[in-house]
Amino acid sequence: MSQIRTRPTGALATIGADGAAVVTARSGATTRLAYSPSMDGFNPLELLDASLAGCLAISLRIAARNLGLQDRLGEVRVEVVGSKAATPPSRIAQQVCRYHIAGDFTPAERDALIAGAHAVYTIGHSLDGAMEIVDGEALA
């Protein structure tokens, strides 16, 4: 019997007195956080797009396996570009997703792969579902 492995979820954003900003995942991964256009690193909007793009790419591989097409699947690239709403409150109103799916697939199979990815993508379901955001206790 296989054992299910999990990875801790969650992240901590820190901006020091010197202005250096970093995001650290509970898994230990880190990236620079940019809060102005001239800074290196991802800004929060880019992280949101990256999260959906990464989730869709992984979900496409899962969909290929579920559909029995994984042996024909090559490189997968997913580009996500979010656009802000024209009216308040400040928010992302739309994310446009574009795909490169390498492999010998008919248009119907390609559509099935994308639909299959949408069926299992955690980030997309979370964004679609207008998840609740709750403020917890103060950090130590």
Backbone bond lengths (Angstrom), bond angles and torsions (degrees), N, CA, C in turn:
res aa  C-N    CA-C-N  psi(-1)  N-CA   C-N-CA  omega(-1)  CA-C   N-CA-C  phi
1 M - - - 1.456 - - 1.521 108.74 -
2 S 1.330 116.49 132.39 1.456 119.88 179.95 1.519 110.36 -80.07
3 Q 1.319 114.01 149.08 1.455 120.48 179.17 1.523 109.06 -98.32
4 I 1.310 116.61 132.81 1.456 121.56 178.66 1.520 108.71 -80.76
5 R 1.333 115.08 123.99 1.457 120.45 176.99 1.520 108.61 -100.18
6 T 1.289 115.48 141.70 1.466 119.99 177.27 1.526 109.12 -121.29
7 R 1.298 114.31 158.87 1.463 121.29 177.70 1.522 106.13 -120.40
8 P 1.335 117.58 135.27 1.462 118.48 -179.65 1.529 111.06 -62.09
9 T 1.310 116.12 144.12 1.457 121.01 178.09 1.521 109.35 -109.48
10 G 1.304 114.99 159.82 1.455 120.93 179.28 1.511 110.60 116.38
11 A 1.313 115.73 160.63 1.454 121.31 -179.05 1.517 109.96 -151.39
12 L 1.321 114.82 156.76 1.453 122.58 178.57 1.517 108.09 -124.95
13 A 1.317 117.01 125.69 1.467 121.65 175.22 1.523 107.80 -102.25
14 T 1.338 115.55 132.27 1.458 121.06 -178.55 1.525 109.09 -130.01
15 I 1.315 116.34 131.11 1.464 121.90 172.12 1.521 106.34 -121.83
16 G 1.333 115.26 115.29 1.459 120.97 -178.36 1.511 112.26 -75.29
17 A 1.317 115.64 170.84 1.466 121.46 178.00 1.521 111.01 -60.88
18 D 1.340 116.39 -26.34 1.470 120.58 179.26 1.528 112.37 -83.16
19 G 1.333 117.06 -1.66 1.453 121.63 178.79 1.516 114.44 91.49
20 A 1.342 117.88 -6.41 1.466 120.53 177.59 1.526 109.00 -67.86
21 A 1.334 115.23 130.95 1.463 119.94 -176.43 1.522 109.60 -123.54
22 V 1.315 115.30 139.97 1.457 121.00 -179.06 1.522 108.61 -146.06
23 V 1.334 115.32 148.23 1.459 121.41 171.96 1.521 106.13 -113.99
24 T 1.325 115.88 130.13 1.456 121.77 179.16 1.521 108.69 -121.75
25 A 1.324 115.58 122.71 1.459 120.61 176.70 1.520 109.24 -77.88
26 R 1.303 117.34 154.10 1.469 121.19 177.23 1.517 111.32 -62.00
27 S 1.328 117.47 -20.64 1.462 121.34 177.00 1.521 111.79 -75.78
28 G 1.344 116.84 -14.12 1.453 121.57 -179.33 1.524 113.76 108.96
29 A 1.318 119.14 -14.78 1.466 121.99 178.65 1.527 109.74 -66.05
30 T 1.333 115.89 144.64 1.464 119.91 179.59 1.522 110.67 -134.78
31 T 1.324 115.72 155.72 1.459 122.27 172.46 1.522 108.01 -151.82
32 R 1.327 114.56 152.40 1.466 119.17 175.46 1.512 109.46 -70.14
33 L 1.308 115.22 146.09 1.454 122.01 177.55 1.520 108.23 -112.46
34 A 1.318 115.86 124.61 1.463 121.12 179.11 1.521 109.20 -101.07
35 Y 1.314 116.09 131.93 1.465 118.82 176.73 1.515 111.89 -120.34
36 S 1.328 115.49 10.12 1.460 120.18 170.10 1.532 107.32 -143.92
37 P 1.331 118.10 154.65 1.464 120.89 -175.35 1.527 114.75 -59.64
38 S 1.317 118.40 -25.19 1.467 120.38 -177.04 1.528 113.16 -86.49
39 M 1.306 118.35 -4.78 1.470 121.29 -176.47 1.523 111.30 -87.19
40 D 1.342 114.95 149.29 1.460 120.94 171.87 1.519 109.11 -76.02
41 G 1.318 115.67 151.38 1.460 120.72 176.65 1.515 111.51 111.08
42 F 1.301 114.72 175.50 1.458 122.23 178.08 1.520 109.70 -83.59
43 N 1.333 116.57 140.42 1.459 118.07 168.61 1.534 107.18 -92.53
44 P 1.325 118.25 167.13 1.457 119.57 -176.82 1.531 114.56 -57.96
45 L 1.334 117.95 -35.17 1.467 119.64 178.68 1.526 110.90 -67.28
46 E 1.337 116.67 -39.49 1.465 120.26 176.80 1.532 110.93 -64.78
47 L 1.321 116.63 -37.96 1.466 119.66 177.81 1.528 110.95 -62.89
48 L 1.329 117.06 -37.79 1.457 120.50 177.79 1.529 110.37 -64.32
49 D 1.334 116.84 -46.60 1.470 120.63 176.92 1.528 110.67 -61.95
50 A 1.337 116.62 -43.27 1.465 121.15 -179.90 1.523 111.42 -63.14
51 S 1.306 116.53 -37.68 1.458 120.86 179.48 1.525 111.06 -63.41
52 L 1.320 116.65 -45.76 1.463 119.60 178.82 1.527 110.87 -68.46
53 A 1.336 118.07 -42.03 1.465 120.98 179.50 1.526 110.85 -60.93
54 G 1.317 116.35 -46.80 1.463 120.32 179.30 1.518 112.19 -62.93
55 C 1.315 116.39 -42.50 1.459 120.81 179.14 1.523 110.91 -63.20
56 L 1.316 117.51 -43.37 1.466 120.61 178.93 1.523 111.96 -65.20
57 A 1.326 117.69 -39.95 1.466 120.39 179.10 1.530 110.60 -62.30
58 I 1.321 116.34 -46.42 1.472 120.65 177.84 1.526 109.90 -64.02
59 S 1.320 116.64 -41.91 1.465 121.14 -178.64 1.525 112.01 -66.21
60 L 1.337 117.81 -31.42 1.467 120.47 175.47 1.527 110.91 -63.96
61 R 1.322 116.75 -38.75 1.464 119.94 177.37 1.529 110.07 -66.30
62 I 1.328 116.94 -40.37 1.467 120.84 177.54 1.519 109.74 -63.27
63 A 1.341 116.58 -43.94 1.464 121.02 179.21 1.525 110.82 -60.96
64 A 1.323 117.20 -40.98 1.471 120.51 178.61 1.523 110.56 -60.84
65 R 1.322 116.08 -42.87 1.473 119.95 177.23 1.529 110.48 -63.43
66 N 1.335 116.59 -46.32 1.468 120.71 -178.89 1.527 112.29 -62.00
67 L 1.326 116.70 -32.21 1.467 121.43 -178.90 1.528 112.73 -91.31
68 G 1.320 116.96 -0.36 1.459 120.49 -178.77 1.518 113.44 72.55
69 L 1.320 117.25 25.86 1.464 122.22 -177.31 1.531 113.27 -110.56
70 Q 1.321 117.38 5.12 1.464 120.28 -173.35 1.525 113.41 -62.04
71 D 1.328 118.42 -26.91 1.461 119.98 -179.43 1.528 112.43 -70.75
72 R 1.323 117.42 -17.52 1.468 121.89 179.45 1.520 112.91 -102.80
73 L 1.317 116.87 -3.86 1.464 120.78 -175.59 1.517 110.97 -84.27
74 G 1.330 115.97 126.03 1.462 122.30 174.86 1.517 109.84 -102.51
75 E 1.310 115.15 -137.36 1.459 120.45 -179.20 1.520 111.09 -67.60
76 V 1.326 114.80 140.44 1.462 122.04 175.51 1.528 107.57 -118.94
77 R 1.330 116.37 130.15 1.467 121.76 173.33 1.524 107.70 -128.66
78 V 1.305 115.79 134.66 1.461 120.87 177.39 1.523 107.46 -128.90
79 E 1.328 115.81 125.26 1.458 121.74 175.83 1.519 107.88 -108.42
80 V 1.318 115.88 131.13 1.463 121.52 176.80 1.521 108.25 -123.72
81 V 1.325 115.69 128.27 1.460 121.13 178.08 1.526 107.86 -126.14
82 G 1.315 114.73 115.06 1.453 120.03 178.68 1.511 111.02 -90.06
83 S 1.318 116.03 151.21 1.463 120.31 174.94 1.523 108.82 -130.48
84 K 1.324 113.86 139.31 1.459 119.42 -177.93 1.522 110.90 -76.77
85 A 1.303 114.91 152.94 1.457 121.70 176.98 1.520 109.87 -69.10
86 A 1.321 116.07 148.77 1.465 121.58 -179.57 1.526 112.30 -78.45
87 T 1.315 117.09 -18.26 1.465 121.19 -177.20 1.527 110.26 -122.98
88 P 1.344 117.27 154.91 1.468 120.92 178.45 1.530 110.88 -64.06
89 P 1.313 117.15 156.28 1.457 127.44 0.03 1.529 111.32 -77.60
90 S 1.332 116.27 161.23 1.463 121.68 179.23 1.521 109.26 -61.90
91 R 1.327 115.78 123.67 1.464 120.66 -177.11 1.517 109.58 -166.08
92 I 1.308 115.60 165.51 1.454 121.58 172.08 1.528 106.28 -85.66
93 A 1.315 116.52 122.38 1.465 121.01 -177.97 1.526 111.72 -91.17
94 Q 1.338 117.02 -27.04 1.454 119.83 -175.69 1.522 109.46 -156.45
95 Q 1.327 115.36 144.58 1.455 121.46 170.77 1.527 107.17 -124.15
96 V 1.324 116.46 121.16 1.463 121.92 179.22 1.527 107.87 -95.95
97 C 1.327 115.98 128.83 1.465 122.71 -177.20 1.523 109.55 -112.21
98 R 1.342 115.16 131.25 1.465 121.26 177.08 1.520 107.89 -125.46
99 Y 1.336 116.07 145.63 1.459 121.36 -171.59 1.516 112.74 -125.30
100 H 1.323 115.61 143.92 1.459 123.24 164.00 1.524 104.28 -121.88
101 I 1.309 116.55 116.46 1.459 121.68 -179.05 1.524 106.89 -122.84
102 A 1.333 116.29 102.96 1.457 120.52 -178.65 1.529 109.68 -79.11
103 G 1.306 115.09 136.58 1.459 121.68 179.06 1.513 109.36 145.92
104 D 1.297 115.41 163.95 1.462 121.30 -178.99 1.527 108.93 -87.02
105 F 1.341 115.39 86.65 1.463 120.82 -177.20 1.523 110.33 -122.68
106 T 1.316 115.06 143.52 1.456 119.85 172.20 1.529 107.61 -74.49
107 P 1.323 117.78 163.12 1.467 119.00 175.84 1.537 112.14 -56.66
108 A 1.334 116.99 -37.07 1.466 120.16 179.47 1.534 110.93 -66.66
109 E 1.332 117.79 -38.79 1.463 120.74 178.55 1.524 110.50 -68.12
110 R 1.319 116.50 -40.07 1.466 120.41 177.51 1.528 110.04 -61.13
111 D 1.330 115.72 -45.04 1.465 119.64 177.67 1.525 111.09 -61.99
112 A 1.341 117.12 -38.30 1.470 121.57 179.01 1.528 110.54 -66.00
113 L 1.327 117.15 -37.88 1.469 120.22 177.38 1.524 110.79 -63.04
114 I 1.321 116.49 -45.39 1.468 120.10 -179.96 1.528 110.42 -65.95
115 A 1.328 117.12 -43.51 1.471 120.36 177.48 1.523 110.69 -62.57
116 G 1.335 116.35 -39.52 1.460 120.17 177.90 1.512 112.13 -64.43
117 A 1.328 116.73 -37.54 1.466 120.59 176.59 1.524 110.15 -64.50
118 H 1.325 116.31 -42.20 1.469 119.98 178.50 1.529 111.82 -65.64
119 A 1.295 117.80 -24.88 1.467 120.75 179.58 1.525 111.95 -72.91
120 V 1.342 117.43 -26.58 1.464 119.62 -174.03 1.526 114.33 -117.36
121 Y 1.332 119.61 0.83 1.473 120.25 -172.63 1.526 112.45 -79.36
122 T 1.307 115.43 113.61 1.461 122.59 -176.25 1.527 112.23 -63.71
123 I 1.320 117.78 -45.27 1.465 120.42 -177.38 1.521 110.41 -64.75
124 G 1.325 117.64 -45.02 1.456 120.91 179.04 1.519 112.46 -60.85
125 H 1.342 115.84 -43.86 1.466 118.75 178.49 1.532 110.64 -63.05
126 S 1.318 116.28 -36.53 1.463 119.81 179.39 1.521 111.17 -66.80
127 L 1.335 116.51 -43.88 1.457 120.09 178.88 1.526 111.59 -67.75
128 D 1.325 116.82 -40.78 1.467 121.03 178.43 1.520 111.94 -63.97
129 G 1.320 116.61 -32.90 1.457 121.63 -173.75 1.505 115.11 -86.15
130 A 1.324 117.42 5.39 1.471 121.14 -178.76 1.524 109.87 46.63
131 M 1.330 114.83 64.04 1.460 120.87 -177.29 1.514 111.58 -57.06
132 E 1.306 114.88 154.28 1.459 121.43 178.00 1.524 109.26 -80.72
133 I 1.312 117.25 134.49 1.455 122.45 175.37 1.518 106.94 -111.34
134 V 1.326 115.91 121.87 1.457 121.76 -173.39 1.517 109.43 -121.37
135 D 1.323 118.11 136.18 1.470 122.43 175.04 1.515 108.13 -85.33
136 G 1.339 116.65 125.82 1.457 122.15 -179.87 1.525 111.57 -97.73
137 E 1.347 114.43 -164.77 1.456 120.40 -179.97 1.521 110.37 -69.95
138 A 1.320 116.44 160.45 1.461 121.94 -179.10 1.527 110.96 -64.42
139 L 1.327 116.01 147.01 1.466 121.91 174.07 1.518 109.26 -76.17
140 A 1.297 116.35 150.14 1.480 120.69 177.17 1.509 109.97 -76.40
